[in-house]
């Protein structure tokens, strides 16, 4: 369990507001001091409920938390400190992403068994887009219709259009958000050039999609240490290959962040580095992590991010703090999180109790439902074998031993 982990956040000056991924908590985190505070629990959800929210939007003086695997849209009034809840589904659903357009929030589920929905902010009404969802389903092969169609990095927005990349496959859907209709579908997206400059005509399995400038898009590969610059009219214009080690079936990159006219930042999923692309010269530079920053789990290292004047704020997903990347300078800075004594004690007790309950019930799984736990762990050990500039290699086995010993002793004393 990470003390702080999230899929998205909202920045208010030096403060970051987020719904914590591992347990039920609304957290306010000061980026200047690193101090974090639990501002309350999300109502109608148990204390140990995790993975509650995928997105957070601010409209006026209210925060709108869109569910990830929860059942409610939670609305927090920042002035009054009060809550409103809007039920999205009777049972848990999984949301890939959501987008704010004027007074509506579009909600895109991961699977087609749930419809695309519109949440009308002024009336708090939900509108089901069954016809649009069904039309998209017609383009999905029969054997894939019960599979995940979109993941957390598969949706992007440009002006009045949404672009959705079919996860693990190679179709891109374009939706007109004003008319609520499917406008275009690009099938069999192929890489025109391989990383060695050879014409491969190989179909790309897409991991994520992001806008690139005014006309192009960035596509991240599911299987290769590559990203692509794609244009709806021209296809893939450029393939960028990276010197990133691949471990088993781990996904190399999550998505590309288009920073400004000159630079783009490639975010790792299971690979161990940040990469910067110069969009005019195609030069690729590796940005090292700062001393003190570390991975704490095997999932994608980042998900949500913010941008401001050439800086990219990478909110913690699997790391131990916030990264602020000065993209032009090619430098990253690390801000750890620090809880006050009260909240720190609450989290320590909560974590120990949760671990014991999972252990007794047989649900204890350090990768939280993931498969191949041992191989994931070994991948992480191998990943740490990198530049020795950051100091001596950490004795991972000793850390595991000391942690287990401390946990057992605490259990005895209590």
N, C-alpha and C positions, 0 to 999 in steps of 0.2 A: 504494500500500500504506500502510495506517495502522500506526504502531508498536503501537497498541493499538486493537482493535475487537472487539466481541463481541455475541452475540445474547442472552446472559444472564450473570449473575454471582451469586456468593453472598457476602454480607457477614458477616464475623466481626469484630465490633468496628470498629476503624478500617481493617481490611484487607478487600480485595475479591479473591476468587479467580475466575479466568475462564479459559476456553479461547479463545485468540485466533482471530479469524475468518480472517485473511489467511495465516497460516502456523501450523505445528505448534508450540505452546508453551503450557504451563501457567504462568500469570502470577499473581503475588501483588502487589497494588498497594495502597500505603498512602494512604488518602484525606487524612490529615492533612498528610503531607509531600509527597505526589505521587510518591514514589519507587516505582519498579516493578522487579521482579526476575523473571527466568525461573527457575521452580522445577524444570523438567524438560520432556521431550518426551513426548507421548502414544505409548505403545508400539504396534507393529505398523502404524504409519502413517509414510510418508516425511516428511522434514523440511519439504519445501515443500508439504505437504498443508494446504489451507485448508478453511474451511467445515465443520469437523469436527463441531461440537456445537451443538445447539439449546437445550438446557436443562442446568442443574446443580442438584442437590438435595443437601442434607446430611442424612444419617441417622446418628445417633451420632457417631462420629469419622471417617466416610467421606464423600467427595464422589462423587456418581454423575453422570457426564457422559453425557447422552442424545444420540445422534447427530443431526446435521442432514443432512449428506450423507456421513457416514462409515458404517462397517460395524460399529462396535463401541460397546458401552457401556463406558466406561473408569471404573474405580473406584479412587479414590486414598485410601489410608489416611493420614490426616494425622499420626498419631502415629508410624507406622513409616516413612512416606515410600515405601511400596511400591505396586505396581499390580496390579490384576486386570482381565482383559478378557473380555467376553461378546460373542460374535459375534451380531449382529442379522440380518444378511443376507449372502449370498454376494457380492452386487454392491451398488453404491452405491444407497441409497434416499434419499428426501427426506422429512423429517419436518416437519410443520406445527407441532406443539406436543406437550408432554407434561405430565401432571399427577400429583402424588404424592397417593395416598389410602391412609392407614394403612401397610401393608407392601407396597403395589403401586405401580408407576408405569405409568400408562396412556400409550401412545404412539400418536399420531394422524398417519398419513402424509398427504402432500399429495395423493396420487393413489390411486384405488381399486384399482389393480393390486397394491398392497400392503395387507395386512389391518391393521386396528387390532390392537394387541398389548398384553398385560399382562406387565410384568417383575416377577416375584416376588422381592423383595429377600432374603428369608430363604433361598431355595433357588437363586437365580440362574437360575431357569427362565423361559423365554418362552412365553406362551400366546397362540396366534393366535385372534382373534375373527372367524373367517371368516363365520359365520352373521350376526353383527351387521353386518359390512361389506357383505355381500350384500344385507341388508334395506335399508340406507341407499341402496345402489346402485339399488334399485328405484324410488326417488324422483328419481333423476337422469335428466334427459332423455338419450335415446340418443346424441344428437350431442355431449353434454358429458361422457360417461362416461370418455373418455380425457383430458379436460382436468383442470387443477388443481381439486380440490374444496375444499380448505382451505389457507389460507396462515398465516403466522406470527402473525397477530392474530385468527384466526377461532375460537379455542377459549377458553371460560371455564368456571369451576366455581363452583357454589353448593351448599353442603352435599352431599347425596348425588346431585347431578345435574350432568351436563355439558351445556353449550349450545354447539352448533357451527353457525356461520353459513357457508352455502355461498358461497364466494368468487366475486365478480363477478356473483352472481345474488341471488335473494331468498327463499331457504328457510333455516329455522332448525331444527336437529334437537336433540331432547332425549334424553339417554341416562341411564338409571338405572345408576349405577356399582356398586351392590350386586348387582343381578340381571344386569347386563351386557346389558340389552335396550333397544331403541328405545322410548321412552315416548310421544313426541309429535313431530309435524312441523307447522311453520307455513309455509305456502306463500304466495307472492305478498304479501310484506310491503310495505305501501304507506304513504306519508307522508300522514297525514290532513290536515296543514296545510303549505302551502308557506312559504318564508321570508318572504313578504309577507302571510301570513295568509289566503291564498286556498285553497279546498278543491281541491287538485289531483288527489288520489287516484292519485298517480304511484308506480309500483313503484320500490323502492329497490334499487340495486345495492350490496351490502354489502362493505365493506372490512374491518371488524373489529367484534368484539362484546366487551363488558366488563360486569360486574355493576354495578348502580347501586342503592345502598341495599339494602333487604331484599326488594323485589319487582320492581323495574324493571331494565332493561338499557340500556347505551349502545350505539348502532350508529353506525359511521362510514361515510360515503358514499364510494364508489369514485370518483365523477366530479365531485361538487359540494363546494363549501366549506361543508358542512353536517354536523352530527351530530344524532342523534335519540334521544329518550328513549322506549323501547319497553317495553310491558308485555304478557306472554303472553296476558292476557285482554282487554285494552283496545286492543291495537295501539299504533301510534305516538301518544304523548300530546303531544309537543312537538318542534318542529323549531327548531334553532339555526343561524342563518346567520352567517357570519363575513366580515369585510372582509379577505379573503386573496386575493391575485392568483393566477390560474390560468395556468399556462404549458403550452400544448399539451395533451398527454395525461397530464401528470404527475398523480399521486394527491395530493390535498391533505393528508389526515390519516391517520395510521396507526391510532390508537385513542384512547379516552378513559380516563384513570386516575381512578377514583372515590377521592378522597382521604379525605373524612370526611363527616359529616352535612350540611355546608354547601357544600363545594367539590368540583369536578371539574377535571381538567387535561387539555386537548386536546393530544395529541402530534402534531407535524407529520410528514408523510412527505416531500413535496417542497415544501410551503409553508415560509415563512421565519420563522414566529413560534410561540411558545407562547401558548395562550389559556386563561383561567380562567373557569369557569362557576360562578355562585352559584346553587345548586340551589333556593333558596326564592324569590329575587327574579328569577331568570333573567337577571341582569346578566352581561354578558360583558366581560372586561378582558384587554388584551394585556399579556403579560409580556415585556419586552425581554431579549435575550441580554446577558450581561455583556461588558465590554471584554476582548478576548483570545480569546473563544470564536469558532470559525470552522468552517464546513463543509469537509470534505476530499474528499468524493465525492458522486455524484448519487443514491445510494440513500437509503432512509429514514434520517432523521437519528438516530432512536432506535429501540430495540426493547425490550430488557430494562430493568427498573426495580425499585427497592425503595422501600418506604414506612416512615416512622417518625415518629410524633408531628407530623403536619402537614407533614413534609418529604417530597419525592419525589426519589430519587436516580436520575438518568438516565444509564445506562451508555453509554459511547461506541460508536456504530455507524458513523456517518459524520463525527462531529465530532472535535475535537482534544483532548478531555479530558472529565472528569466534570462534569455540572451538578447542583447541589443547589438545588432550588426550594423556597423558603419560600412556600407557596401562599397562606396568609392575607395575608401582607405583599405578595404580588405581586412578589417579588424572586428572582433567580437568581444563584448564585455559581458560579464556574468554578475547577476544579482541573486544571491541566495534568499530564501524566505525564512523569516524568523517569527514564530508565534509568541504571543505574550504568555505569561505563566499559566493563566487560567485555561486558555484554549490549548496550549501545549499539553497540559495535564489531561484535559478531556480527550485529546487525540490519542495519547499514550494508552489511557485506560480503554478507550473504544477499540483501538487496534488489537490490544491483547485479548479482549473479550471476543472480538470477531474471529481472531485466529483460533482461539480455543473452540468456539462453536463449530467452525468449519472442520477442525481436526476431529472432533467427536462425531460429527455427522458424515465424515468421509468426503467432504467437499473442498478440503484444503488443496488449492492448486495455485502455485505461485505465478503461473502465467494466466490466471483467471479465465479458465475455460479453453485455453489454447492447447493444441496437441503437440507432441514431440517436445516435451518440456526439457528433457535432457539435451537434445540436440540444440534447442534454443539457447540453453545455458552455455554449452560448449561454443556455440557461435559467438556468444558475448565474450567469452574468455579469449578466443582467437582475435576478435575485433580489437581488444585492448593491446594487442601486440603491434604497436605503432610507434611513431617517433618518440625516442627516449628523451627528447628535449624537455618533456614535462615532468621528468623525475623518474625515480625508481618504479618498476612495475609493482602493482599492489598485490600482496599475497591473498588472493581471492579465497583459497581454501581456509586460511586462518580466519578471515572475516566471517565465513559461514559458521565455523566452529565456535568462535566467540559469541556470535549472535545467538546460536542455539543454546549455548551454555547459559548466557545471560537470561534468556527467556525461561529456561527450565528453573533457574534459581529464583527468578521473580515469582514463578508459579508456586514454588514451595513456600516462599515467605508469606505469600498471601493466602 
